[in-house]
Amino acid sequence: MTALVIVLALIALIGAPLFVVLGAGGILASIATDLSPDLLIIEMNRLAATPSMIAIPLFILAGVAMSTGGAPRRLVAFYRATFGWLPGGLAIVSLTACAFFTMFSGASGVTILALGGLLYPVLKLEHYQENFSLGLLTTSGSLGLLFPPSLAILVFGIVADVGIDQLFLAGLVPGMLLLAMLSLYSIYQGRRFHVPRHNFHPHRMLVTAKACGWDLLLPVFLVGGILGGFVSITEAAAFTATYVLFIECVIYRELNLRKHLFGILVESCVLFGSLLVILLIALGLTNILVDAQAPMRLLEAIQPLVDNQLQFLLLLNLFLLIVGAMMDIFSAIVVVTPLILPLALQYGVNPVHLGIIFLANLEIGYCTPPVGINLFIASQRFNKPILTLFRSTLPFLTIMLIWLLLITYIPELSLWWRDN
């Protein structure tokens, strides 16, 4: 059995599809624990029948439609007219636009590819340092992961069986806090290097706001509907997909259903299918590990080393930072969450707070070697070595690590919405 596990690990390292490795691992785990491999199929069927699962392809469809249409261009124009007068204003524009785009596209790579090429030449033209511009755009790709309707939050909620609406609310303050911290750093850099500032023109702001008004209303409707309890997550997803297609095809006319609908549907299906097959198989594997009492054994192993919640959270962050550097965010969620959740409950960590900590760590992992996907995508987009990009992100990663400590040890930042 040990030899088979080693072979499986080697296959994974040379690039075998993740669902193949997880599926084989699930069969090996079931044999090793004297459990029936049928449990894999049972768990996959249970997950596929989860009502919240319907929301994922609908949000993916909305994100693909936005990226294919003119939303990136409209949003950048509005944010530049609104924040361009600040020192470091264009950097704040980049942060805000990337966060807005990522929360709907659900993928940092799409954000870097869609907005990076648009913003990088403008940042250089405005005399921002190259290292600052590269670090800004590389890290900004994952800034929207804590804002609704983030796919990462949806997946964590399904895997951990935690209220997705609660996770959406919990991510708002931490997400805004990170944007504020990075914006302050951008203002400092703008003053330090005397980046030119633009005069504020109310008329220009109103014109650009009118041009993207329907885009800006979407998160208002979405958060307001969920916060007010007017819609379920599935209903919000259906509304979002319908709304985006309507404004792109009818109001802005950036998309033509005859020309673009098939391509949008194909891209959405490919994205959802690749996520679904990993999600189903990984959940089957982790539930076998749970049935085999792997979390309890792990708890017994760490209890002599960890005396309190403070120590557990510190160890958790170190572990998740390593996981984030080694795995993509969705694989990490489905593989690690079922093992970590019982331990967190034993140490009194609220599951919603755990979700925000979990996703914050993985958000940082997007920009850390050896498998930081933002580094690879930015390297391809900007034609720069990965090491150069990693060095450029270090100031931003330092800020994000400080932010991680704040949201970890001040749970009220994530649990502000609870009735006291």
N, C-alpha and C positions, 0 to 999 in steps of 0.2 A: 504493500500500500504506500509506503514512504517513497519508493522509487516512482510510482505512478504520480504522486503529488509533485515530485521534483520535475518529472517530464512535463507535467501540466504547466508548471511555473515557467519552464524553458520555452514552451510553446507560446505562452502569453508574452514573454519578453521579445520573441522574434516577430510579434505582430499578428498573432492569430486573432480572429474576431472575438470580442469580449463575450458575446452570448454563447459561443462554442466552449470557451474556457469555463464559464460559469455553469453551463449545463453539465459538462463533464465533471466539474467539481461537485455539483449537486448529487450526481449519481454515485460518485465515490464516497461522499459524506453519508448518503443513505445506506450504502453497503457497510461502511465502517461502524455505523451506529445501530445496525440491525433494524433499520426502518425501511418501509417499502418505498421504492422509487416513485410509486403512484402518487405519493404526497406532493411531488413536484407538479404534476398535472392538476391535482386538486387545488393547490395554492395558486397556480396560474389562472385557473378558471375563476377562483374567488376574486382575485384582483381584477381580472378583466370585467367582472360583473359589478365592480364598485361604481356607484353613480357618479362620483367625482371624476372618474376616468374620462367621461365624455367631454369635460371641460378642456382637457389638454389639446386635442386636435383642433378645437375651435379657437383657442388662443393662438396656437401655432399658425392657423390660417390667417388670423388677423395680423399677426406679426409679419408674415410673408407678404401679405397684400400691402402693408405700410412700406416695407422696404422696397417693393417693386414700384410703388407709386411715388409721389413727390413729397411725402412727409418729411424725409430728412432735410431736403432743401428749404422747405417752408419753415421748419422749426429753427434751423440755424439762422435764417434771416431775421426771424422774430427775436430770438435770444440776443443776437448781435445788436439789434436796434434798442433792446431793453437794457442790456448790461455793458455795452461797448464803452460807455463813458467812465466806467470804473477802472482804476489801475489793475491791470491783469484781467480786464473785462472779457477779452476774447477767450482766455483760458477758462473763465467761469462759463462762458457760452458753451465751450466744448464739454465741460463737465455736465452741465445741465442737459444739453442735447443728447449726449451719450446715455445718461441715466434714463431720460425719457424714452429713448429708442430701445434700450435693452429691456426695459420692463415689459415691453410689448413683443419684441422679437424673441426674447427668452434666450438669446445666445450672444455672448460677448464677441464671438468671431464675426457674426453678421454686422454688429455695430462697428467694429474696427474696419471692416471692408467697406461698409456703406458710408460711414462718416469720416473715417480716417483719411481717405483720399480727398475728401472735400475740405477738411479742416487743416491738414498738415501744411499744404502750400500757403494757406492764409496765415497760419501762425508764423511761418518763416518770413512772409512778406511784412508782418507786423513787428519783426525783429525780436521775436522770442528766441532764446537759446535753443539750439537743436536738441540737446540732451533733455531739457525741460519739456519741449514739445513732444518728443518721442515717449518720455516717461508718462506724460499726461495722457496721451491718446492710448497708450498700451494699458494703463490701469483703468482708464475711464470705461473701457469695454465691458466691465463687469459691475459698474456702479448701480445699475437698476435692479439687481437681483433680489433686493429686499422690498421692492415696491410692487404692489398688485398691478397686473396679474402675473407675476413672475412664475415661470414654469418650475423653477427650483422649489419655490414655496409649495406649489401644487403637488409636486412629487413627494416632498418631505411629509406633507399632510397626509397623503395617501399611505405612504409607507409606515409612518408613525401612528396612524389613526388619530390624528390631532385635528381639531377644527380648522379648516383652511381659512375661514373668515377671521378667526382669532389670529392666525399667523399673518394674514394680510394687515390687520390692525397693528400687530406687534412690530412689524417691520418698518412702519412709517417713521417713527421718531429716530431709531438708529440710522435709517437710510438718510434722513434729512441732516442728522448730526454729522455723518461722514461727508456729505456734500458741503456743509458749512465749514468743516475743518480744512478740506482741500481747497475751498474757495478762498479762505483766509491765507493759505499758503500761496495761492496764485496771486493774490493782491500783493503779498510781500515780495514775490518775485517780480511783479510788474513794476513796483516802486524801485526795487533794487537795480534793475537793468534799464530803467527809464523807458519802458515800453510806451509808445505813443497812445494817447487816449483820444477818443472821438467825442465830439460834442453830442449832447443828447437832443434829439429832435422828436418832440411829442407826435408830430404828424407822421414821421416815418414809423414810429412804434405802433401807432394806430393802424397804419396801412398794413404793416406786416402781421399785426395781431388779427386783423380782419382776414388776411390771406390764409392764416392757419387757425382761425377761430374754431372750426369744427374739430381739428386735431386736439386743441387744448381742452375742449369740453369733454372729450372721452374719459380721461382719468377722473374728472369731476363727477360725471355720471356713474362711473364704475365704483369709486370709493364711496360716494354718497349712497349708492344703492346697497352696497354691502354693509356699510356702517349703520345705515338706517334700518337694515333688516328687510328691505323691500324686495330683494332678489336673492336667490340662492347662487352658489358658485356656478352651477351649470347654466342657470338662466343668464347670469352676468357674462359668461363665455359666449353664449348664443347671441346676446345683444351686441357684444364687442365685435364679433365676426361680421354680423349683419351691418352694423354701423360703419365699420371700416370699408367694407365693400361698397356700401351706398355712397359714402362721401368721395371715395376715390373714383368711382365709376360715373356717378350722377352729378355731384356738386363740383368737384375739381376736374373731372374727366381726364385724369392721368392714366386710368386703366380703361381698356375696352374689353368687355366680357368675351367677345368673339376671339380676340387676339390673345388675351392674357389669362383668361380664367383657367384654361386647361393647364398651362404651365404653373400657375399658382397652386392648383390642386395637386399636381404631381409633386412639386417641391414640398408641400405641406405633408403629403402622404409619406414621402421618403423620410422626412424628419421625424414624424410621429412613429412610423414603423420601426425605424432604427432605435428609437427610445423605448417603444413598447416591448420589443423582443428582449432587450436587456432588462427592463423592469420586471417583466413576468418571470424570467428565468432566475434573476437574482433574488426575487422575493421567495421563490420556491426554495432556493438554496438556503437563504437565511432562516426561513421557517423550519427547515430540517435541523439547522444548528440550534434553534431555540428549543425544538422538541427534544434534542439531545442534551439540553441543559448547558449548552456552551456559555451563555451569559452568566449563569450561576457559578460555573467553574471559574470564569474570568473574575467575577466578584470575589470569590474566595481567595484568588491569587493576589488581588490588589489590596484587599482589606488590611492585611498586616502592614502595608506600605502607606496607606492613606487613612488618616484619622478623622478628617472633617471635610465639609463641602468645599472650603477654600482650596485645600490641597487637591481635591478631586477636579475642580474646575481648571486649576493650573495644569495638571496632568492631561486633562481633556484637550485643552488648547494646544499643548505641545504635540499630542497625538494627531489631532485633526489638521494641524499645519503640515505635518508629514504626509498624512493621507491626501490633503489637497495638492501637495507637490507631486504626488505619484499617480493620482487617478483623476479622471474628469469628474465633474461635479455630480452628474446623475448616477454614474457608477458608484461613487463614494456614498451617495445618499442611500441607494438601495442595498448596498452591501454592508455598510457600517452601522446605519441607524438602528436596525433591530438588535444589534449587539450592545450598543451604547445606551439605548433607552432604559432598559431595566437597571443598569448601574446608576444612571442619573436619578432615577426615581428612588433608589435606595439611599442616595445622599441628599434627597430633598430638593432636587432641581426641577422646577416647573417644566413640563414638556414643551410648552410654547417658548419659554425662555431658552431651552435647549435648542430648539429649532433655529432661533436667531443666531445663537452662538455657533451652531453647526454651519449655517450658511455663510456667516461672516468669515469663518476660517477658510472655507472653500473658495470664497470670493478672493481672499488674499492668495490662495493657492493657484489661482489662474495666472499669477504673475511670477511664480517661483519655479526654478528648475527642479527636477529634470523634465517634468511633463506639463509645465505651465503653458496652457494652450494659447493664452494671449501673446506670449513671447513668440511662439511659432507663427501665428497668424500675422502679427505685426512685422515680424522679420520678412515674411513674404510680401506684405503690403508696402512696406517702406524700404525694402531691399537693404536691410541692415543686419549685421551679425547678432545672434541671440545674446551673446555676452554684452555687447554694447547696449542693447535694449534693457537687459537686466540691471546694468549699472545705472541706466537712466531712470529706472523705476524705484531705486533704493530710497530716495527722499519720500516718495509717495507711499511706499511700503512701510516706512517708519511711522508715518502718520496713521496709516491703517492699523498697525499693531497697537498704537496708543488707543485708537478708537476701539479695537477689539477688547482691550483690558477694561475700558469704560463700560461697554455693554455687557461684559461678562460679570463684573463685580458690582454693577448698579442695575439689578434686574428691573427696577422701576422704569428704566428707559424702554424696555420691551413690554412690560406689563402695566403700562399707564392706563389702559382702557378698562381694567378690572374695577368692579365696584368694591370699595374698601369698607 
